[in-house]
Amino acid sequence: MRDLRRRGRRALSCLLPCLLALGFSAGAIAEAGDPLPSWSDGPARQVLVSFVERVTKEGGPDFVPPAERVAVFDNDGTLWSEQPLYVQLAFALDRVKALAPEHPEWKEKEPFASVLRGDLAGVAASGEHGLLELVMASHAGNTSEEFARIVEDWLATARHPKLGRPYTECAYQPMLELLAYLRANGFQTFIVSGGGVEFMRPWSERVYGVPPERVVGSSVQTRYELRGGKPAIVRLPAVDFIDDKAGKPVGIHKFIGRRPVLAFGNSDGDFEMLEWTTAGPGPRLGLLLHHDDAEREVAYDRTSSVGRLGRGLDEAPARGWTLVSMKRDWKRVFERP
Amino acid sequence: MRDLRRRGRRALSCLLPCLLALGFSAGAIAEAGDPLPSWSDGPARQVLVSFVERVTKEGGPDFVPPAERVAVFDNDGTLWSEQPLYVQLAFALDRVKALAPEHPEWKEKEPFASVLRGDLAGVAASGEHGLLELVMASHAGNTSEEFARIVEDWLATARHPKLGRPYTECAYQPMLELLAYLRANGFQTFIVSGGGVEFMRPWSERVYGVPPERVVGSSVQTRYELRGGKPAIVRLPAVDFIDDKAGKPVGIHKFIGRRPVLAFGNSDGDFEMLEWTTAGPGPRLGLLLHHDDAEREVAYDRTSSVGRLGRGLDEAPARGWTLVSMKRDWKRVFERP
């Protein structure tokens, strides 16, 4: 027994120089046991940790069985950057350019003409109807398997205009840690996004650890048919479901069938999701990420055209929702700056 | 060490008489390690066990990672009895009777008048449109939480007309064993049913071990609204999605987002689900339960108005689908006869 202890000490005394030689700083070693190393030791982190401790404490008054530990996350602006423009919109614009040779008429037709001229203001001027036309033209007509490949191929080459790296490397590091922390505590983590479900599913597991069956989003209608004798799910140019605003609780109910205990969003499009989540009985947690960090990301809220946050800012205190300040609560924003 | 071994032998020699005294037969003891005790040792069981062994064998040519082991099951006629009539139709009829005092006009109006007279033939004569009217009148108008309670209350008192016990005790015992066997081997088991998703979710976990978020079914449209200041999901009298026939692969794609590796159905309404599942690359398994046991259940297939199985019977051999004979492949049908 004494011999074993001595051998243990010897192994440990070996380990430290090895780790240091491998480039681990003392800080990294100290952090090894911390599941949320990118979160500052402030109020937001305390709210999160205290909530997880309460709902996982067996026999405690706030215990929630694992099956009911459903946590839902908005995607754009909550898990990854939505500035300067939604990633899926960047995809749609690139897709229109790629398809343009097959559509000579687009040179004269809005909003396609603006896209091809690289005139984003012109695209925006086409309004909601124009955007819908863009999405339909760029997202439909193929099979679901073809579409998943197109998304993957695009993500492999496209780069975030400001950060200069693949979009899938623009996820917020503190949120990746939070997703993993929740799952390690028996939570099921779901994405509930206004974005297209088939745009997210091909990479959600790789990037967020969220498998396709736990992604809820907007969708186009699809049809099952035989193409050349082979069964296929074909994407049609028609909206099936818009998973935004009051559509988010509807989507949660439709796809998950349970009321979540935790909801995390960043814009007024997430208001009803937080409202629905926190109105349930027992312990509930609503959080809104406030983009207030002009230095490390972008500072925007109530006047922004993308990810507007006004009502949420105003009502969060009275509703007991936690405002997470990017500036104050996050030690770092991305894995790489 | 020798002492430990002796103690182990002594404990074992004690155990056997104890078990026998408690009423365990030698057969039950032998079966304790068998995950499928209600399945006869025939071809269907062999196909199932061999498939599970192949896809779970790490390093083997047919290995499927746990995340992709998605198995989908029809409900009516596959997991529980659909004869003499769909359980959900029995619910709708009882619900119309319960609501009748609030609707004096139903006494004169078909198909309600037939329901109130107990005239099933009259109900059937109202056709698909009449049935839809029945379902809408009996399934909408309330909130999702109210509806879940109504379903639970009904299930607590309603009895299967032939078996004389709660419907939730009319699940097929071999299928319960199969669901548990698949989950024990890392499969995710989903229900993909033509029945209403909100009719199944309240009890699917208790009866089948399938949680609400793994139930796919038909649905009515819902709307998020504040009722007396409290958020609610309100059920509207309009169809949202019909999860039957070619709708099943669409539902699988929409709600699960992965192609299953195993699909189990019993009627031609499941044909496309099996077709979609087994057309994928790698190991795939399609199964159809053939109700050929008039003695222990009901014998029906190609001419039945409920759960018709014609095309599936004809094409199963050429498509490599396994026909499971209730008569030949199941030692028992229900937990209690």
Contacts between the chains, C-beta under 8 A, distances in Angstrom:
chain1	res1	chain2	res2	distance
A	67	B	205	7.3
A	67	B	211	5.9
A	70	B	213	7.8
A	144	B	253	6.0
A	188	B	213	7.5
A	197	B	254	7.9
A	197	B	257	7.1
A	198	B	257	7.9
A	201	B	257	4.8
A	205	B	67	7.3
A	211	B	67	5.9
A	212	B	256	7.3
A	212	B	257	3.5
A	212	B	258	5.5
A	213	B	70	7.8
A	213	B	188	7.5
A	213	B	214	8.0
A	213	B	255	7.4
A	213	B	256	4.8
A	213	B	257	5.6
A	213	B	258	6.5
A	214	B	213	8.0
A	215	B	257	6.6
A	219	B	254	6.7
A	222	B	250	5.5
A	222	B	253	6.3
A	222	B	254	7.1
A	223	B	246	7.6
A	223	B	250	7.1
A	224	B	246	4.3
A	224	B	247	7.7
A	224	B	249	4.5
A	224	B	250	5.3
A	224	B	272	5.9
A	224	B	276	6.9
A	225	B	246	7.8
A	230	B	279	6.4
A	231	B	249	6.9
A	231	B	272	7.6
A	231	B	275	5.5
A	231	B	276	5.0
A	231	B	279	4.7
A	233	B	249	6.4
A	233	B	250	6.7
A	233	B	253	4.8
A	233	B	276	8.0
A	240	B	254	7.8
A	246	B	223	7.6
A	246	B	224	4.3
A	246	B	225	7.8
A	247	B	224	7.7
A	249	B	224	4.5
A	249	B	231	6.9
A	249	B	233	6.4
A	250	B	222	5.5
A	250	B	223	7.1
A	250	B	224	5.4
A	250	B	233	6.7
A	253	B	144	6.0
A	253	B	222	6.3
A	253	B	233	4.8
A	254	B	197	7.9
A	254	B	219	6.6
A	254	B	222	7.1
A	254	B	240	7.8
A	255	B	213	7.4
A	255	B	255	6.1
A	256	B	212	7.2
A	256	B	213	4.8
A	257	B	197	7.1
A	257	B	198	7.9
A	257	B	201	4.8
A	257	B	212	3.5
A	257	B	213	5.6
A	257	B	215	6.6
A	258	B	212	5.5
A	258	B	213	6.5
A	272	B	224	5.9
A	272	B	231	7.5
A	275	B	231	5.5
A	276	B	224	6.9
A	276	B	231	5.0
A	276	B	233	8.0
A	279	B	230	6.4
A	279	B	231	4.8
